[in-house]
Amino acid sequence: MGEEVTIDNFSNWLRDCASVLHENAAYLTELDSAIGDADHGANMDRGFQAIVTVLDETPFDSPDELLRKSGMTLVSKVGGASGPLYGTFFLRFGTALAGVTPITAEAVGKALHAGVEGVLARGKPERGDKTMYDAWAPALDAYDAAVAGGAGLAAALTAAADASAIGRDETIPMVARKGRASYLGERSAGHQDPGATSTTLILESAARTLP
């Protein structure tokens, strides 16, 4: 495997997420305007720009400290459901890496699982509910399968991002069973879930920056 993730890698990931989410803010809000509160893009953009400010102003001694602070920043700066969900993801992700050295593909996998378990604990989603979990769940499966097959971090993250994109697209015909979109009933079908979309952007960013 040989790859080790450093604090600079994680910082680059968060900065890249901020850039990508800024570029896609209008698109995410357009998706959310169809089945939600029309604020997902703006919320994600604001939250990750706040993370960049923290990165610029604060020295961190370890990846877990960096990631946990990023999670807390999202919880405090982002409204709606996305702030607490993504904030919890990064909090749990960082906590899972506390004291871990070197940070390998296996360690990143465990942290991804811990982060998504935080999402599950907070939002109680199931596959097929038309939420971000429909992107996270196949991503975890693909990551685990890649690592089990001997893949390194880059290949495992690419597999996860590709599976997330498939899961994102599969939300389009779904009828929402969670959140604001569920109020629309059958009318929620035919629309791509914004949370699954931002999840895929974050995983694609990880595949570019963490290895």
LONUMI-852708 format. One record per atom (N, C-alpha, C): atom name; x, y, z. Coordinates in pm, whole numbers. Layout:
<sites>
[site CA, [X, Y, Z]]
...
</sites>
This chain:
<sites>
[site N, [84, -118, 0]]
[site CA, [0, 0, 0]]
[site C, [89, 126, 0]]
[site N, [170, 145, 101]]
[site CA, [275, 244, 96]]
[site C, [232, 389, 111]]
[site N, [108, 421, 90]]
[site CA, [64, 559, 94]]
[site C, [33, 600, 238]]
[site N, [70, 721, 270]]
[site CA, [39, 776, 401]]
[site C, [-18, 915, 382]]
[site N, [-129, 942, 449]]
[site CA, [-194, 1071, 436]]
[site C, [-144, 1164, 545]]
[site N, [-108, 1286, 507]]
[site CA, [-54, 1383, 602]]
[site C, [-156, 1492, 632]]
[site N, [-123, 1574, 729]]
[site CA, [-211, 1685, 763]]
[site C, [-225, 1781, 644]]
[site N, [-118, 1794, 564]]
[site CA, [-126, 1881, 446]]
[site C, [-225, 1824, 344]]
[site N, [-229, 1691, 329]]
[site CA, [-327, 1629, 239]]
[site C, [-470, 1662, 282]]
[site N, [-496, 1650, 410]]
[site CA, [-631, 1678, 460]]
[site C, [-666, 1826, 443]]
[site N, [-568, 1912, 467]]
[site CA, [-591, 2056, 447]]
[site C, [-620, 2085, 300]]
[site N, [-544, 2022, 211]]
[site CA, [-567, 2041, 67]]
[site C, [-706, 1990, 28]]
[site N, [-748, 1879, 87]]
[site CA, [-882, 1825, 59]]
[site C, [-990, 1927, 96]]
[site N, [-981, 1982, 214]]
[site CA, [-1082, 2076, 259]]
[site C, [-1083, 2203, 174]]
[site N, [-965, 2249, 137]]
[site CA, [-958, 2368, 50]]
[site C, [-1015, 2338, -88]]
[site N, [-987, 2220, -138]]
[site CA, [-1041, 2182, -269]]
[site C, [-1193, 2167, -261]]
[site N, [-1243, 2109, -153]]
[site CA, [-1388, 2100, -133]]
[site C, [-1450, 2239, -136]]
[site N, [-1386, 2333, -67]]
[site CA, [-1439, 2469, -63]]
[site C, [-1446, 2529, -203]]
[site N, [-1342, 2506, -283]]
[site CA, [-1340, 2559, -419]]
[site C, [-1448, 2496, -506]]
[site N, [-1460, 2364, -498]]
[site CA, [-1557, 2292, -580]]
[site C, [-1700, 2326, -539]]
[site N, [-1724, 2334, -410]]
[site CA, [-1859, 2366, -364]]
[site C, [-1896, 2511, -397]]
[site N, [-1797, 2598, -398]]
[site CA, [-1824, 2736, -440]]
[site C, [-1862, 2738, -588]]
[site N, [-1786, 2664, -669]]
[site CA, [-1813, 2660, -813]]
[site C, [-1951, 2599, -842]]
[site N, [-1995, 2507, -757]]
[site CA, [-2120, 2436, -780]]
[site C, [-2235, 2485, -693]]
[site N, [-2215, 2598, -625]]
[site CA, [-2317, 2646, -531]]
[site C, [-2450, 2672, -601]]
[site N, [-2446, 2737, -715]]
[site CA, [-2571, 2767, -786]]
[site C, [-2639, 2639, -833]]
[site N, [-2559, 2542, -878]]
[site CA, [-2615, 2415, -923]]
[site C, [-2681, 2340, -808]]
[site N, [-2614, 2335, -693]]
[site CA, [-2671, 2267, -577]]
[site C, [-2800, 2335, -530]]
[site N, [-2800, 2467, -536]]
[site CA, [-2920, 2540, -496]]
[site C, [-3034, 2517, -596]]
[site N, [-2999, 2507, -724]]
[site CA, [-3100, 2476, -825]]
[site C, [-3163, 2339, -798]]
[site N, [-3080, 2241, -766]]
[site CA, [-3133, 2109, -732]]
[site C, [-3223, 2118, -609]]
[site N, [-3178, 2194, -510]]
[site CA, [-3252, 2204, -385]]
[site C, [-3381, 2284, -400]]
[site N, [-3383, 2373, -497]]
[site CA, [-3505, 2453, -517]]
[site C, [-3620, 2367, -565]]
[site N, [-3589, 2253, -627]]
[site CA, [-3695, 2166, -679]]
[site C, [-3760, 2084, -568]]
[site N, [-3681, 2045, -467]]
[site CA, [-3736, 1953, -366]]
[site C, [-3702, 1993, -223]]
[site N, [-3641, 2109, -204]]
[site CA, [-3601, 2148, -69]]
[site C, [-3624, 2296, -43]]
[site N, [-3532, 2355, 33]]
[site CA, [-3545, 2494, 74]]
[site C, [-3466, 2590, -14]]
[site N, [-3406, 2541, -121]]
[site CA, [-3329, 2624, -214]]
[site C, [-3211, 2694, -147]]
[site N, [-3149, 2626, -49]]
[site CA, [-3037, 2689, 20]]
[site C, [-2914, 2597, 33]]
[site N, [-2919, 2477, -24]]
[site CA, [-2810, 2382, -2]]
[site C, [-2678, 2433, -57]]
[site N, [-2680, 2488, -177]]
[site CA, [-2556, 2539, -235]]
[site C, [-2498, 2653, -154]]
[site N, [-2580, 2749, -118]]
[site CA, [-2534, 2863, -40]]
[site C, [-2483, 2819, 97]]
[site N, [-2554, 2725, 159]]
[site CA, [-2512, 2677, 291]]
[site C, [-2378, 2606, 284]]
[site N, [-2362, 2516, 188]]
[site CA, [-2236, 2443, 176]]
[site C, [-2121, 2537, 142]]
[site N, [-2146, 2631, 55]]
[site CA, [-2044, 2729, 18]]
[site C, [-2001, 2809, 141]]
[site N, [-2098, 2859, 215]]
[site CA, [-2066, 2939, 333]]
[site C, [-1988, 2858, 436]]
[site N, [-2031, 2734, 458]]
[site CA, [-1965, 2650, 558]]
[site C, [-1820, 2619, 523]]
[site N, [-1795, 2586, 398]]
[site CA, [-1658, 2550, 361]]
[site C, [-1568, 2671, 344]]
[site N, [-1626, 2786, 307]]
[site CA, [-1546, 2908, 309]]
[site C, [-1504, 2941, 452]]
[site N, [-1592, 2913, 548]]
[site CA, [-1556, 2934, 689]]
[site C, [-1443, 2840, 731]]
[site N, [-1445, 2717, 678]]
[site CA, [-1335, 2624, 707]]
[site C, [-1204, 2679, 652]]
[site N, [-1205, 2734, 532]]
[site CA, [-1083, 2792, 474]]
[site C, [-1030, 2903, 563]]
[site N, [-1119, 2986, 615]]
[site CA, [-1076, 3093, 706]]
[site C, [-1008, 3034, 829]]
[site N, [-1066, 2927, 883]]
[site CA, [-1005, 2860, 998]]
[site C, [-867, 2805, 962]]
[site N, [-855, 2744, 845]]
[site CA, [-726, 2689, 802]]
[site C, [-622, 2800, 787]]
[site N, [-665, 2915, 738]]
[site CA, [-573, 3027, 717]]
[site C, [-525, 3087, 849]]
[site N, [-610, 3076, 952]]
[site CA, [-582, 3148, 1076]]
[site C, [-530, 3060, 1189]]
[site N, [-543, 2927, 1173]]
[site CA, [-516, 2839, 1286]]
[site C, [-413, 2732, 1250]]
[site N, [-306, 2720, 1329]]
[site CA, [-214, 2608, 1309]]
[site C, [-268, 2482, 1378]]
[site N, [-257, 2370, 1312]]
[site CA, [-304, 2244, 1368]]
[site C, [-188, 2147, 1382]]
[site N, [-190, 2071, 1490]]
[site CA, [-81, 1978, 1518]]
[site C, [-106, 1838, 1463]]
[site N, [-231, 1807, 1432]]
[site CA, [-263, 1671, 1388]]
[site C, [-384, 1672, 1296]]
[site N, [-396, 1572, 1209]]
[site CA, [-511, 1565, 1121]]
[site C, [-644, 1559, 1196]]
[site N, [-647, 1484, 1307]]
[site CA, [-775, 1472, 1378]]
[site C, [-819, 1607, 1434]]
[site N, [-725, 1687, 1483]]
[site CA, [-759, 1820, 1533]]
[site C, [-812, 1908, 1421]]
[site N, [-747, 1905, 1307]]
[site CA, [-790, 1981, 1189]]
[site C, [-931, 1942, 1145]]
[site N, [-956, 1813, 1136]]
[site CA, [-1084, 1765, 1086]]
[site C, [-1197, 1789, 1186]]
[site N, [-1168, 1770, 1314]]
[site CA, [-1272, 1793, 1414]]
[site C, [-1310, 1941, 1420]]
[site N, [-1211, 2029, 1409]]
[site CA, [-1241, 2172, 1407]]
[site C, [-1322, 2208, 1283]]
[site N, [-1292, 2145, 1172]]
[site CA, [-1370, 2169, 1050]]
[site C, [-1514, 2125, 1068]]
[site N, [-1532, 2011, 1131]]
[site CA, [-1667, 1963, 1159]]
[site C, [-1744, 2058, 1249]]
[site N, [-1678, 2106, 1353]]
[site CA, [-1745, 2200, 1443]]
[site C, [-1779, 2330, 1372]]
[site N, [-1695, 2371, 1279]]
[site CA, [-1720, 2492, 1201]]
[site C, [-1845, 2476, 1116]]
[site N, [-1861, 2360, 1054]]
[site CA, [-1980, 2335, 973]]
[site C, [-2106, 2335, 1058]]
[site N, [-2099, 2274, 1175]]
[site CA, [-2215, 2270, 1263]]
[site C, [-2257, 2411, 1302]]
[site N, [-2159, 2498, 1327]]
[site CA, [-2191, 2632, 1377]]
[site C, [-2225, 2731, 1266]]
[site N, [-2178, 2706, 1144]]
[site CA, [-2193, 2805, 1038]]
[site C, [-2300, 2771, 934]]
[site N, [-2342, 2645, 927]]
[site CA, [-2431, 2603, 820]]
[site C, [-2570, 2573, 875]]
[site N, [-2670, 2632, 813]]
[site CA, [-2807, 2607, 855]]
[site C, [-2864, 2483, 790]]
[site N, [-2990, 2458, 819]]
[site CA, [-3059, 2344, 760]]
[site C, [-3004, 2212, 811]]
[site N, [-3030, 2107, 735]]
[site CA, [-2985, 1974, 775]]
[site C, [-2839, 1949, 741]]
[site N, [-2790, 2016, 638]]
[site CA, [-2657, 1982, 587]]
[site C, [-2545, 2016, 685]]
[site N, [-2559, 2124, 760]]
[site CA, [-2455, 2162, 855]]
[site C, [-2432, 2057, 962]]
[site N, [-2537, 2020, 1036]]
[site CA, [-2521, 1915, 1137]]
[site C, [-2476, 1781, 1078]]
[site N, [-2526, 1745, 959]]
[site CA, [-2491, 1615, 901]]
[site C, [-2345, 1612, 855]]
[site N, [-2304, 1710, 777]]
[site CA, [-2165, 1712, 732]]
[site C, [-2071, 1745, 846]]
[site N, [-2116, 1832, 937]]
[site CA, [-2034, 1861, 1054]]
[site C, [-2007, 1736, 1136]]
[site N, [-2111, 1657, 1158]]
[site CA, [-2095, 1531, 1231]]
[site C, [-2005, 1435, 1155]]
[site N, [-2019, 1432, 1024]]
[site CA, [-1931, 1345, 944]]
[site C, [-1784, 1379, 971]]
[site N, [-1748, 1505, 959]]
[site CA, [-1607, 1542, 975]]
[site C, [-1561, 1529, 1120]]
[site N, [-1650, 1555, 1215]]
[site CA, [-1615, 1533, 1356]]
[site C, [-1580, 1387, 1382]]
[site N, [-1667, 1297, 1336]]
[site CA, [-1644, 1155, 1358]]
[site C, [-1524, 1104, 1276]]
[site N, [-1512, 1156, 1154]]
[site CA, [-1399, 1118, 1068]]
[site C, [-1267, 1154, 1138]]
[site N, [-1259, 1277, 1188]]
[site CA, [-1137, 1319, 1256]]
[site C, [-1111, 1242, 1384]]
[site N, [-1215, 1219, 1462]]
[site CA, [-1199, 1146, 1588]]
[site C, [-1145, 1006, 1564]]
[site N, [-1187, 944, 1454]]
[site CA, [-1140, 809, 1423]]
[site C, [-992, 805, 1389]]
[site N, [-934, 920, 1355]]
[site CA, [-792, 925, 1319]]
[site C, [-703, 968, 1434]]
[site N, [-762, 998, 1549]]
[site CA, [-683, 1043, 1664]]
[site C, [-581, 938, 1704]]
[site N, [-455, 976, 1706]]
[site CA, [-348, 887, 1747]]
[site C, [-307, 784, 1645]]
[site N, [-369, 787, 1527]]
[site CA, [-338, 688, 1423]]
[site C, [-218, 735, 1342]]
[site N, [-116, 650, 1334]]
[site CA, [0, 680, 1252]]
[site C, [69, 551, 1211]]
[site N, [102, 535, 1085]]
[site CA, [70, 625, 975]]
[site C, [-77, 613, 935]]
[site N, [-128, 716, 869]]
[site CA, [-266, 712, 821]]
[site C, [-265, 650, 681]]
[site N, [-310, 526, 674]]
[site CA, [-307, 447, 552]]
[site C, [-447, 439, 490]]
[site N, [-457, 367, 380]]
[site CA, [-586, 346, 315]]
[site C, [-684, 280, 411]]
[site N, [-635, 183, 489]]
[site CA, [-723, 116, 585]]
[site C, [-773, 214, 691]]
[site N, [-686, 301, 739]]
[site CA, [-726, 399, 840]]
[site C, [-827, 498, 785]]
[site N, [-806, 541, 661]]
[site CA, [-903, 632, 599]]
[site C, [-1037, 563, 583]]
[site N, [-1035, 436, 548]]
[site CA, [-1161, 361, 537]]
[site C, [-1236, 356, 667]]
[site N, [-1165, 329, 776]]
[site CA, [-1230, 326, 907]]
[site C, [-1286, 463, 943]]
[site N, [-1214, 568, 907]]
[site CA, [-1261, 703, 936]]
[site C, [-1384, 738, 852]]
[site N, [-1385, 695, 727]]
[site CA, [-1504, 716, 644]]
[site C, [-1626, 647, 704]]
[site N, [-1607, 525, 750]]
[site CA, [-1718, 453, 813]]
[site C, [-1765, 525, 939]]
[site N, [-1670, 573, 1019]]
[site CA, [-1706, 644, 1142]]
[site C, [-1785, 771, 1109]]
[site N, [-1741, 842, 1005]]
[site CA, [-1812, 964, 965]]
[site C, [-1953, 936, 920]]
[site N, [-1969, 834, 838]]
[site CA, [-2103, 801, 788]]
[site C, [-2191, 746, 899]]
[site N, [-2131, 674, 994]]
[site CA, [-2209, 629, 1110]]
[site C, [-2263, 748, 1187]]
[site N, [-2188, 858, 1190]]
[site CA, [-2237, 981, 1252]]
[site C, [-2356, 1038, 1177]]
[site N, [-2350, 1034, 1045]]
[site CA, [-2463, 1078, 963]]
[site C, [-2586, 992, 991]]
[site N, [-2564, 862, 1001]]
[site CA, [-2675, 770, 1029]]
[site C, [-2736, 797, 1166]]
[site N, [-2650, 821, 1264]]
[site CA, [-2699, 844, 1400]]
[site C, [-2782, 972, 1408]]
[site N, [-2741, 1073, 1331]]
[site CA, [-2809, 1203, 1339]]
[site C, [-2934, 1208, 1252]]
[site N, [-2925, 1153, 1129]]
[site CA, [-3034, 1169, 1035]]
[site C, [-3124, 1047, 1019]]
[site N, [-3078, 931, 1067]]
[site CA, [-3154, 805, 1058]]
[site C, [-3198, 772, 914]]
[site N, [-3113, 797, 813]]
[site CA, [-3154, 764, 677]]
[site C, [-3138, 614, 648]]
[site N, [-3212, 569, 550]]
[site CA, [-3193, 435, 495]]
[site C, [-3172, 448, 345]]
[site N, [-3112, 347, 286]]
[site CA, [-3093, 350, 141]]
[site C, [-3231, 353, 74]]
[site N, [-3242, 436, -26]]
[site CA, [-3370, 451, -95]]
[site C, [-3454, 565, -44]]
[site N, [-3408, 633, 62]]
[site CA, [-3484, 747, 115]]
[site C, [-3467, 874, 32]]
[site N, [-3374, 873, -63]]
[site CA, [-3341, 990, -146]]
[site C, [-3271, 1096, -61]]
[site N, [-3157, 1056, -4]]
[site CA, [-3075, 1146, 78]]
[site C, [-2929, 1126, 41]]
[site N, [-2843, 1200, 109]]
[site CA, [-2699, 1184, 87]]
[site C, [-2651, 1041, 114]]
[site N, [-2724, 968, 198]]
[site CA, [-2682, 831, 230]]
[site C, [-2688, 741, 107]]
[site N, [-2770, 775, 10]]
[site CA, [-2775, 696, -113]]
[site C, [-2648, 711, -195]]
[site N, [-2568, 813, -166]]
[site CA, [-2435, 827, -225]]
[site C, [-2327, 771, -133]]
[site N, [-2341, 793, -3]]
[site CA, [-2240, 745, 92]]
[site C, [-2234, 593, 98]]
[site N, [-2349, 527, 102]]
[site CA, [-2350, 382, 123]]
[site C, [-2275, 306, 13]]
[site N, [-2305, 329, -116]]
[site CA, [-2230, 258, -218]]
[site C, [-2083, 299, -223]]
[site N, [-2054, 423, -183]]
[site CA, [-1915, 467, -178]]
[site C, [-1835, 385, -77]]
[site N, [-1893, 364, 41]]
[site CA, [-1825, 283, 143]]
[site C, [-1805, 140, 94]]
[site N, [-1907, 84, 32]]
[site CA, [-1897, -53, -19]]
[site C, [-1784, -64, -122]]
[site N, [-1778, 32, -212]]
[site CA, [-1675, 29, -317]]
[site C, [-1536, 50, -258]]
[site N, [-1525, 139, -162]]
[site CA, [-1395, 163, -97]]
[site C, [-1347, 36, -29]]
[site N, [-1434, -26, 49]]
[site CA, [-1396, -148, 121]]
[site C, [-1354, -258, 25]]
[site N, [-1430, -274, -83]]
[site CA, [-1398, -379, -180]]
[site C, [-1264, -353, -246]]
[site N, [-1236, -227, -277]]
[site CA, [-1109, -194, -340]]
[site C, [-991, -223, -248]]
[site N, [-1001, -182, -122]]
[site CA, [-893, -205, -27]]
[site C, [-875, -355, -1]]
[site N, [-986, -425, 11]]
[site CA, [-978, -570, 31]]
[site C, [-910, -639, -85]]
[site N, [-924, -581, -204]]
[site CA, [-862, -637, -323]]
[site C, [-718, -593, -343]]
[site N, [-665, -518, -247]]
[site CA, [-525, -477, -254]]
[site C, [-501, -340, -311]]
[site N, [-606, -264, -337]]
[site CA, [-590, -131, -394]]
[site C, [-531, -35, -291]]
[site N, [-458, 63, -341]]
[site CA, [-410, 170, -258]]
[site C, [-514, 278, -238]]
[site N, [-474, 384, -169]]
[site CA, [-569, 489, -133]]
[site C, [-628, 557, -256]]
[site N, [-545, 588, -354]]
[site CA, [-594, 660, -471]]
[site C, [-701, 580, -544]]
[site N, [-674, 452, -567]]
[site CA, [-769, 367, -638]]
[site C, [-895, 346, -556]]
[site N, [-881, 332, -424]]
[site CA, [-997, 309, -339]]
[site C, [-1087, 433, -335]]
[site N, [-1027, 550, -326]]
[site CA, [-1106, 673, -324]]
[site C, [-1173, 699, -459]]
[site N, [-1104, 665, -566]]
[site CA, [-1164, 680, -699]]
[site C, [-1283, 586, -713]]
[site N, [-1268, 463, -665]]
[site CA, [-1380, 369, -669]]
[site C, [-1497, 420, -586]]
[site N, [-1467, 477, -470]]
[site CA, [-1572, 532, -385]]
[site C, [-1644, 648, -453]]
[site N, [-1568, 737, -514]]
[site CA, [-1627, 853, -582]]
[site C, [-1714, 808, -700]]
[site N, [-1665, 709, -775]]
[site CA, [-1743, 659, -889]]
[site C, [-1874, 595, -843]]
[site N, [-1867, 518, -735]]
[site CA, [-1988, 454, -682]]
[site C, [-2084, 557, -626]]
[site N, [-2029, 661, -564]]
[site CA, [-2112, 769, -511]]
[site C, [-2188, 838, -624]]
[site N, [-2122, 859, -737]]
[site CA, [-2187, 924, -850]]
[site C, [-2302, 840, -904]]
[site N, [-2284, 708, -905]]
[site CA, [-2392, 619, -947]]
[site C, [-2508, 629, -848]]
[site N, [-2475, 627, -719]]
[site CA, [-2579, 640, -617]]
[site C, [-2652, 773, -627]]
[site N, [-2577, 878, -654]]
[site CA, [-2638, 1011, -675]]
[site C, [-2740, 1007, -788]]
[site N, [-2698, 949, -901]]
[site CA, [-2788, 945, -1017]]
[site C, [-2911, 858, -989]]
[site N, [-2893, 756, -907]]
[site CA, [-3006, 668, -877]]
[site C, [-3110, 734, -788]]
[site N, [-3076, 850, -729]]
[site CA, [-3177, 921, -649]]
[site C, [-3283, 989, -738]]
[site N, [-3254, 1007, -865]]
[site CA, [-3344, 1086, -950]]
[site C, [-3486, 1028, -954]]
[site N, [-3503, 897, -979]]
[site CA, [-3641, 846, -985]]
[site C, [-3703, 818, -848]]
[site N, [-3626, 830, -741]]
[site CA, [-3678, 794, -609]]
[site C, [-3784, 892, -560]]
[site N, [-3875, 841, -480]]
[site CA, [-3969, 925, -406]]
[site C, [-3910, 946, -266]]
[site N, [-3892, 1071, -228]]
[site CA, [-3824, 1103, -103]]
[site C, [-3905, 1056, 18]]
[site N, [-3831, 1000, 115]]
[site CA, [-3895, 956, 239]]
[site C, [-3839, 1027, 362]]
[site N, [-3747, 1121, 340]]
[site CA, [-3688, 1196, 450]]
[site C, [-3681, 1343, 415]]
[site N, [-3683, 1427, 518]]
[site CA, [-3657, 1568, 500]]
[site C, [-3768, 1644, 429]]
[site N, [-3732, 1767, 390]]
[site CA, [-3830, 1856, 326]]
[site C, [-3884, 1794, 198]]
[site N, [-3798, 1722, 124]]
[site CA, [-3841, 1663, -3]]
[site C, [-3955, 1564, 15]]
[site N, [-3961, 1500, 132]]
[site CA, [-4065, 1399, 155]]
[site C, [-4204, 1461, 157]]
[site N, [-4213, 1593, 184]]
[site CA, [-4344, 1659, 185]]
[site C, [-4407, 1660, 46]]
[site N, [-4324, 1647, -56]]
[site CA, [-4373, 1653, -193]]
[site C, [-4431, 1521, -241]]
[site N, [-4403, 1413, -166]]
[site CA, [-4455, 1283, -207]]
[site C, [-4406, 1244, -345]]
[site N, [-4498, 1200, -430]]
[site CA, [-4461, 1153, -564]]
[site C, [-4396, 1262, -649]]
[site N, [-4423, 1387, -617]]
[site CA, [-4366, 1496, -696]]
[site C, [-4214, 1509, -675]]
[site N, [-4161, 1443, -573]]
[site CA, [-4016, 1447, -553]]
[site C, [-3942, 1358, -652]]
[site N, [-4012, 1266, -714]]
[site CA, [-3950, 1180, -816]]
[site C, [-3912, 1263, -937]]
[site N, [-3801, 1223, -1001]]
[site CA, [-3756, 1294, -1119]]
[site C, [-3655, 1404, -1090]]
[site N, [-3618, 1419, -963]]
[site CA, [-3522, 1522, -924]]
[site C, [-3403, 1459, -852]]
[site N, [-3284, 1504, -886]]
[site CA, [-3161, 1455, -823]]
[site C, [-3146, 1514, -684]]
[site N, [-3109, 1430, -588]]
[site CA, [-3096, 1477, -450]]
[site C, [-2974, 1567, -434]]
[site N, [-2990, 1686, -379]]
[site CA, [-2876, 1776, -363]]
[site C, [-2772, 1724, -264]]
[site N, [-2816, 1659, -157]]
[site CA, [-2720, 1606, -60]]
[site C, [-2634, 1495, -118]]
[site N, [-2694, 1408, -197]]
[site CA, [-2616, 1304, -265]]
[site C, [-2519, 1367, -365]]
[site N, [-2558, 1480, -421]]
[site CA, [-2472, 1549, -516]]
[site C, [-2352, 1611, -447]]
[site N, [-2374, 1679, -335]]
[site CA, [-2261, 1738, -264]]
[site C, [-2170, 1630, -204]]
[site N, [-2227, 1518, -161]]
[site CA, [-2146, 1407, -113]]
[site C, [-2050, 1359, -222]]
[site N, [-2102, 1346, -343]]
[site CA, [-2018, 1303, -454]]
[site C, [-1908, 1404, -484]]
[site N, [-1939, 1531, -479]]
[site CA, [-1837, 1634, -499]]
[site C, [-1727, 1623, -394]]
[site N, [-1762, 1597, -270]]
[site CA, [-1665, 1585, -162]]
[site C, [-1578, 1461, -180]]
[site N, [-1637, 1352, -222]]
[site CA, [-1559, 1230, -245]]
[site C, [-1470, 1242, -368]]
[site N, [-1519, 1306, -472]]
[site CA, [-1434, 1329, -590]]
[site C, [-1316, 1417, -553]]
[site N, [-1339, 1514, -466]]
[site CA, [-1231, 1598, -418]]
[site C, [-1129, 1516, -339]]
[site N, [-1178, 1426, -255]]
[site CA, [-1087, 1340, -179]]
[site C, [-1000, 1256, -271]]
[site N, [-1059, 1205, -377]]
[site CA, [-984, 1121, -472]]
[site C, [-875, 1202, -541]]
[site N, [-896, 1332, -558]]
[site CA, [-797, 1419, -621]]
[site C, [-685, 1461, -527]]
[site N, [-717, 1475, -399]]
[site CA, [-626, 1546, -310]]
[site C, [-563, 1464, -197]]
[site N, [-630, 1358, -153]]
[site CA, [-576, 1285, -37]]
[site C, [-460, 1192, -72]]
[site N, [-463, 1123, -186]]
[site CA, [-350, 1032, -214]]
[site C, [-219, 1109, -232]]
</sites>
